[in-house]
Amino acid sequence: MTTITADEGFLGKIDVHDRLRFETKFDYPFVEGEKTSRYAVEAYFFIPASLQLNAHSYPIDDFYADIKGYVRFKTPQMTLEQLLSEKNANSPLKRIRDDVQALLVAGRDRRDAIIYESKMLVAIMRAALRDVTLLIRKLGSARYQSGPHDAQKVLHRALEHIQQIMNAFRQQLQLALSPASTEDFRLSLNFADEYLSLTVESFAVMAYDELARIPDCESSCDELLALIVQERKHRKNRGYPSLPEPESDNEQFIYRVSMLKKYVSSILFLEIARTSARKKYETTFFALGAGLAMLFSTLVVFFAQAHLVRFSWALVVVFVCSYMVKDRLKEYLRLTFDRFISDHFCDFETHIYDPNRNGHKLGSSRQKALYLPNSELPRDVLKVRNRGRTELLVEREFEEQVIRYQKQIVLLPQELEEIHGRVRAVTDIIRFNVRHFLGNMDEPVKEVRILDPETHRPQVRPASKVYHLNVILRFKKERDSSYTLKKLRVILDRNGIKRVERFDGRKAP
């Protein structure tokens, strides 16, 4: 999986999710004191003419079928030290201790809170260990002369904190799980413990890969191997089935890890309810169009009756012609109003709810997509699209099709602050499937004849046949005076996505 981290704006990162899908992540921070926070995101998809996609072969309904949105809380940021701190009121480990004490001593039912904080602990640990891995990679780089020594120090300190966190959490687990515990409560805590063990083991494997490249780090590598063995032994003793086998395809292991990840991450994902915003406008405007067409027909009939009282073939012709014109006028007005609705109203409205807090509404968004003529493209978008192009003169002969996707997000920071004191931002994940783009592509591998520089004889060599899908991202916060632009180039062949390249954008007024 390719990951590109953004360096400006609120664009989080760009991932190649799998062979057919890539995704962008936007982080929308809450500004303290604001009643509402508003953000605007636009994506311009420049589709090569050779793919033969247009409004007829690839209607906007298909585009919406290919683009999926997910909204979740941004994982709260804490270091391993902050997780262990008794003074940190936001630490899920401290909250678990307090809730377990309330359950055992005061007899209060804190089981739901214990489950919630256990999931939050795992989510924060994943983010913290990822940061530790990135720091080890940075310190181990050849650019840092004292890197290897510093990398081992960071690892040693992290391993101490990890062990303390694991011991403290598992101790509270044993205290909370009494013989009288319900099956759901027991399973929930065991799931959190199992995924925490897998998270720590995954960190150990990645850190081992980083340190194995650095000379004189054998002792640190041995510590990481010991941690991996320890966690696998723990899962085996607890009866957890998430143990990969070297001689197996590990189908059940992958399924189990995926299931546990979804279960733990459920506390961060928000519920979205999407409704069509066009329907109510379509009903109103199409009825208006039918009424105008009927008004025309009625006026013609009254006019004919006033001047042609007795039956005549002229009266028949007038009635038939008026009906024909009325029918075509109705269709013309329908198409006109349809274009008007597309230009002036959004396609979908989405309401965002927190399923973990009784479906409390936290915000909303509006989406709109349409084919945009090149003549109507914003100048700053077109300038970024053309930047670095060497094939511009050639491509002018085959004009690209452009789809503009717009999304406006409204969040309620005060509501979020009252419910989730730790959460400081919402992450919007936009995932796009390129399956419709592959149908008209050539075979992914061609043959080219080259001259061998040594033998001076023609040789046949394989060559990749690729296509470029350029995407310009344009986004801003409502109160900002300028847009931030990013250019992505999705390299495709008939098998799917090969990679995603990012080009520097700029701020535009």
N, C-alpha and C positions, 0 to 999 in steps of 0.2 A: 504494500500500500504506500503510495506516494503522499507525503504530507508537506504542504507549503504553509509556513506561518506568515501572516501579514504583519506589517510593521507600522501601519498607520490606520486611522479611522477606527471603526468598530468591527471590521472584518476579522474574524478569529483565525480561521485557517481553511485551506482547500485540501480536500482528500480525494484520492481515487478510491472509491469505496469497493468496487469490484470491477470485473471486466466490462460491464455495461453501464455502470453508474459512477458519477462523480458528485461531490457535494461541497457546498460552501457553508461556513458557519459564521453567523453574525452575533456579536455580543452587544446587548442593549443594556447599558448600566442605568441604575436608578440615581437620579439626582435628588439629594435630600432637600425637602421643602417644596418640590414641584408637585402640583396636584395631578398633572398628567405629563408623561414623557412621550413625545412623538418622533418617529423615525420614518424615513423614506428610502426604499431600496428599489433600484431598477437594474434589470439585466437585459442587454441587447445581444441576441443570438444572430450571428452572421453566418448564414447557411450557404455553403458553396453551391453554385448552379449545377455542378455535375451530379449532385445527389438528387436532383429533380424533385425537390420538396417545395410546395407552395400552398396557397390557401385551399386549393382543391384536393391535392394529394395528401396534405398534412394539415387538416383543419385544426383550429384552436382547441377544439374538444380533445383531439389526440394529444396536443401539447400539454393540456392540463392532466391527461392520464399519465404522461411521462414525468411530470414534475410533482414531487411530494414534499410536504412541509411537516416538520416536527418542531415543537417548542418545548423547551425544558429550562429549569433553573440552571444557571452557571454554577458549577460545583464550588462551594466556599473554599477559599484559599487559606490553608494553614500549614505551617511547618510541622515536622515530627515533634519538635520541642513544644510547640503550642498545643499539640494534641495531649501531651503529657502534663501540661501545666495545670495545677489545681486552681490557679488564679484566673484562668481563662474560662469565663462563664459560657462561652460558645462551644467549648470543646465537647464533642459527643461522648468522649470517654468519661469526662466529669459528670455529664448529665446521666449517663448510664449508672454510674455509682450512686448518684442521688436518687434516681428512680428505683434502683434495686433496694436501697435502704428504706425508701418509702413503702415499697411492697412488703418487705420482710418485717420492719419494725412497726410502722403505722398501719399496716394492713390495707393500704390504699391500692386500688387496681391501677397499676402503672404499666401494664403489659404492652399496651399499644405504643406508649411512649418509648419503652425499652426496645421494641422492634424497630421503631422509626429511627432512634438514635444509633442502633446497631448498623442499620443500612447506611446512615449518614457517615458513620465512622469508616466503613469500607470505601465509600465514594471519595471521601477526603483523603484517605490513605492512598488510594490509586493515584490521585493527582499529585500528592506530596512525593510519592516514590518516583513518579514520572519526572518530576523536577530534579530529584536527586540523580537520576540516571543521566539527564541532560547535563547536569553540572559535572558529573564524572567524565562524560564524553568531552566536555569543553576543556577540563583541566588536563585530560590525557592527550589532548591535541599537541602536535609537534610545535605549535606556535607558542606554547607555554613552557619555558625552560624548567620551572619547578613543578610542572604539571603532575608527573607521576607520583611524587611525594604527596602533593596536596590532594590528589584524587584518592589515594589510600586513606588519608586522614578523614576526608569527607565520608568515605565508605565505612570506616571503622566507627565513626560517631553515629552514622545512620543505623548500622547494625545494632548498636547498643540501644538506641531508641526503639527500633523495631521490636527487639526482644522484650523490652519493658512494656510496650503497648500490647503485644500479643499476650503476655502473661497477665497483665491487668484485665484485659477484656475477657480472657478465658476464665479467670478467677470469678469475675462477676457473672459469667455464664453459669458456672456451677452453682453459685449462690441463688440465682434466679430460677434455675430449673429444679424444682422440687418434685417429688412423686405425684403431687396433686396438680401439677401443671397440665394444661390442656395440650392435646396433640398439636394443634395449630401453633401454639406458642413455642413448643419445643422444636417443631420443624423450622419455624421462622428463624429462631436463633441459631440453629444448626446450619441453615443455609447461609446466614451471614458469616458464621465462623468458617465454613468451608470455602466460601468465595474469598474471604480475607486471607486464608492460607494459600489459595491459588494466586492471589494478587502478589503476596510476598514472594512466592516461588518464581513468578514471572519476572519480578524485579531482580531477583538473584541471578536468573538466567541472562537477562539483558546486561546487568552490571558485569557478570563474568565475561561476556563477549567483549565488552569495552576494555576491561583490565587485562584480558589475555593478550591484547595487542601491545601492552606496555611492558617493557623489560623490568625485571626485579619486582614483580607483583604476585609471585607464587603464593605467598602467605595469605594475601587478600583473596585470591582465587580459591584457596582451600577453605577459607571461612564461608565463602559463598556456596561452595559445594556442600559444606556441612549444614548450611541453612536449608538447602534444597532437600537433603536427606531428612532433616528434622521435620519439615512440613509434610513430606510424603508419608513419613512414619505416623505423624499426628493424624492425617486423614485416614490412614489405614486402621489405626487403633480406634478411631471414632466411627468406623464403618461407613465413611463417605466413599461413594463409588468413583470419584474423580481422580483416578490413578491411571495415567497413560501407560500402555504396554509397548515395548520395543518391537514385538513381533505381530502387532495388531494394526488394523487400519484406524483404530481408536474412534470409531464412529460414535459410540456412546459417550466417550470422553468429550468430544467436541460439542455434542448435543447438550451434555450436562453443563459445560462451562457457559454456553450460550444462554441456557435457561437461567442459570444463577446470575449472570450479568444483567439480564432483563429484570429479574426479581429485585436485585439490589438497586438498580437504576430507576425503578418505578417511583421512588420518592422524589426524583428530580423531574420526571416527565409530566407535562401538563396536558390536560384534555382539551381538544379543540373541536368545536361544533361548527361545521361549514354549511352555509346556506347560500342559495343562488340569489344574488342581488338583482339580476336582470329580470327575473320572472314578473315581479310586480310592475316594473316599468314596461315590459313587453306587453303585458295584458292591457295596461292603460293606453299605450300608444297604438297598439294594433287595433284595439276597439275604436280609437279615435280615427284611424285610417279607414276602417270599414264604414264608420259613420259618415265621413266626408265623401267616400265613394257613393254611398247610398243617397246622400243629399244631392249629389250631382245627377244621379239617375232619376230621382224623384222630380227635380226641377225640370229635367228634359221631358218627362212624361206630362207634367202639368202644362208645360209650354206647348207640347204637341196637341194635347186635348183642347187647349184654348184656341188653337188655330186650325186644327183638323178634327172637327167634331164628329163628322160621319166617318164610317169605316172606309179606309182606303189602303192600297198597298203602300202608299207613302207613310201612313201611320205605322204599319207593321215594320217597315224598314227603320223608322225612327226608334221604335221600341227595341228592336234587335241590336241596332248600333249602340244605343244608350247602354244596353246591358253589357255589350262587349267592352265598351269604353270603361264602364263602371268596374268590371272585373279586372281589367288591366290597371286602372287607376288604383284600385285597392292593393294590387300586388306591388305597384310602384311605390305607394305610400308605405307599405310594409317594409320594403327594402330601404327606403329613405329613413324611416324611423329606426330600423335596425342599425343602420350606420350611425345615426345620431346617438342611440343608446350606447353603442360600442365606443364612441368618441367621448361621451360625457358621463358615463356611469360605470361603476366597477362591475366585475363579473360575479365575484363571490365576497361574502362577508363572513368572517370567522370570529367566533367568540372564544376566549381563552379562560379555562377554569382550572382550579387546583383540585384534583380528585382526592388528595389526602386531607383536604380541609372542607369537606362537605360541599364540594363543587363551587367554591367561592370564586366569583368572577374577578379576574386580574387584569383583563385588557381585551383588545380586539384588533383585528386587522382587515384590510381590504385588498383584494387582488384584481388585477386586470391584465389581459394579454391581447395583443393584436399584431397583425402584419403591418409594418410601417414602411412606406415608400422611402427610398434613399433621400429624396428631396426634403423629407420632413425630419431627418435625423438631426438631433442637436449638434451644433458645430463642434463642441468639445468632445463629444462621443466619436464623431467621425474623425477628428484629428488624432485621438488616441488609437482608433482602429487602424489608421493609415501609417502610424509611426512604425518605422522599421520595415515597411513592406518594400520588397524589391520586385514583386510581381504585379505592381499596381496597374501598369499599362496593359498587361495581358488580361488581368481580371476585369478590366473595364468592358471588355467584349462580352463578358458573361456576368451580368450583375447579380450580386448575392441577394438572397431573400433575407429580410430582417424581421425577427419577432422581438417585440418589446414586452417584457414582463415587468409589471409594477406591483409593489407591495407597500402599503402604508400601515404602520404599527402604532397603536396607542396603548400605553401601559399606565397602570395606576400605582405609582410608587408608594403612596401612603397606605393603600390596602396591603401591598406586599410587605412593607416595613412592619405593620402591625402583626402580620401572621408569621413572617419569616425574618427574624432579626439578623440571621447570618447571611442570607442570600442578598447579593448586591447587584445581580444582573440576570437577565434572561437570555438564553442562547436560542437563536432561530436557525434551524438546520434546513437548508433547501437542497434536496437531492434530485438529480436529473438523470433520466434513463435515455440512452442514445439508441435504443433498439430500432426505432423508425429510421434512423440515419444510415443503417447498414445495408438495406435491401438493394440499392443500386450501385454498390461499390464493386470494384474489380477484385480479383483474387489478391490476397495479401502479399503474395510473393511472386515477383516477376523474375525473368532471366535477362541478364545483360551480358554482352560480349565485350571483353576488355582485352587489352594487349598486355601480356605478361612482361614485366620489365626485365626479367632475366632471360627467358627463352625467346622473347620477341614473337610469340605466337598468340593467336586469339584464344582466350579462355572464356568459358561460360560461368558466370557467378550469379548467385541469388541476390535480389534486391527487394527492398520493402516498398510496397505501394501504400501510401498513406494519404489521408485527407485532413484538412485543418478546419476545425470548428472554432471560430473566434468568438469570445464572449467578453463584453465590456460591462463591468459592474460599476454602478454609479449610486452613491449613497450619501446620506447626510442626516444630521439631527435637525429637527424643525427650526430651532433657533440659530443654527449656524448660517453663515452668509455664503458658504461655498460648499460644493460637492467634492467628494473624494472619488477618484476613478481608479479602477484596476482593470488591466487587460489579461485575460486568460486565453491560452491556446490549447485546445483539446486535440491531441494527435490521435486520429482514429485509423483503423483498418477494418477489414471485413469481420475480423474476430472480436472487435470491440475497442476499448480504450488502451492505447499503448502508454501514454503519459500525459501529464498536464504541465504546461509551462506558464510561468507568470512573468509579466512585464511590468515595469514600474509605471504607475499612473501619475496623476498629479491632482492638485486642487484646482477647481474651476469655479468662477463666480456664477 
